[in-house]
């Protein structure tokens, strides 16, 4: 799962792009996000858990976390996105 990912998020009829930089170290996975269209860069994470092929990433938003809950398959990430009451899906490619 480590690497750079372009992730398209579809939420309530709107498309958003995230750029994810995931690394793996001795303490597990770490990640930084950017949401260029919304002017967000180096978005901190609350937690990231992964046991191949499943993963869950919680982004810090200043309120309820934005959550990516999905599966990793080679060069693809897919799953569900939630943030407060907004729900959607995502797909990521290397």
matplotlib code that plots the C-alpha trace (Angstrom):
import matplotlib.pyplot as plt

x = [0.0, 3.0, 3.4, 1.8, -1.9, -4.3, -7.7, -11.0, -13.8, -17.4, -19.6, -23.2, -22.9, -19.6, -16.1, -13.0, -9.4, -7.0, -3.3, -2.0, 1.6, 1.7, 4.9, 5.5, 8.0, 8.7, 5.7, 3.3, 1.8, 2.0, 0.5, 0.1, -2.8, -3.4, -6.7, -5.5, -9.0, -9.9, -6.6, -5.6, -2.1, -0.4, -3.7, -2.9, -4.3, -5.8, -5.2, -4.4, -4.9, -4.2, -4.2, -4.0, -6.3, -8.4, -7.5, -9.1, -7.8, -9.2, -8.3, -8.2, -10.7, -11.1, -14.4, -15.5, -12.9, -13.2, -12.9, -11.6, -12.6, -11.6, -9.5, -6.1, -5.5, -2.2, -2.3, -5.9, -7.7, -11.5, -14.0, -16.4, -15.9, -17.7, -17.5, -20.1, -23.4, -21.8, -21.2, -19.7, -17.2, -13.5, -11.1, -7.4, -4.6, -0.9]
y = [0.0, 2.3, 4.8, 7.8, 7.6, 9.7, 9.2, 10.3, 10.7, 10.9, 12.4, 13.5, 14.1, 16.0, 14.8, 15.6, 14.6, 13.6, 13.0, 10.5, 9.8, 6.6, 5.3, 2.3, 2.4, 0.3, 1.7, 0.9, 3.1, 6.9, 9.2, 12.8, 14.0, 16.9, 18.1, 20.6, 21.7, 22.7, 24.3, 21.6, 20.3, 18.1, 17.1, 15.2, 11.8, 10.5, 6.8, 4.4, 0.7, -1.9, -5.6, -6.5, -6.2, -4.1, -0.6, 2.3, 5.9, 8.6, 12.2, 15.1, 17.7, 19.9, 18.1, 14.6, 12.7, 12.0, 8.2, 6.1, 2.5, 0.1, -2.5, -2.5, -4.6, -4.1, -0.6, 0.1, 1.3, 1.2, 1.7, 4.0, 7.6, 9.2, 12.6, 13.5, 12.8, 12.9, 9.5, 8.3, 6.1, 6.4, 4.9, 5.4, 4.6, 4.7]
z = [0.0, 0.4, -2.4, -4.0, -4.9, -6.9, -5.2, -6.7, -4.1, -5.1, -2.3, -2.7, -6.5, -6.2, -7.2, -5.1, -5.7, -2.9, -3.4, -0.9, 0.1, 2.2, 3.8, 5.9, 8.8, 11.9, 13.6, 10.7, 8.0, 7.9, 5.4, 4.3, 2.1, -0.1, -1.5, -4.1, -5.3, -1.8, -1.0, 1.6, 1.8, 4.3, 5.9, 9.1, 9.9, 13.1, 12.5, 9.7, 10.1, 7.5, 7.3, 3.6, 1.7, 4.2, 5.4, 7.2, 7.3, 9.5, 8.4, 10.8, 9.8, 12.9, 13.6, 12.9, 10.9, 7.2, 6.8, 3.9, 4.5, 1.7, 0.1, -1.6, -4.7, -6.4, -8.0, -6.9, -3.8, -3.5, -0.8, 1.0, 2.2, 5.1, 6.7, 9.3, 7.4, 4.0, 2.4, -0.9, -2.5, -3.6, -6.1, -6.1, -8.6, -8.4]

ax = plt.figure().add_subplot(projection="3d")
ax.plot(x, y, z, "-o")
ax.set_aspect("equal")
plt.show()
